[in-house]
């Protein structure tokens, strides 16, 4: 991958957006390296895992042990709060 490639430009745009976000419901950007070949974005650890993990692993929607409605409701409202912040 070379500087100027579409992927590299997408990563730079993502870092720019993430660097301006500060909200309790959104993981924080800790750092980034966009100099090929070492391209990485480092974000804070989401204790409890990602929303994807919550929805798609052993306690998620695709399991034999689905989350209680109250937990689904809380996860959904938390994701919505973060999404509203991003789009304001």
ABEGO torsion letter per residue (X at the ends): XBBGBAAAAAAAAAAAAAAABBBAABBBBAEBBABOABBBBBBBBBBGEBAAAAAABAABAABABBBBAAAAAAAAAAAAAAAAAAAX
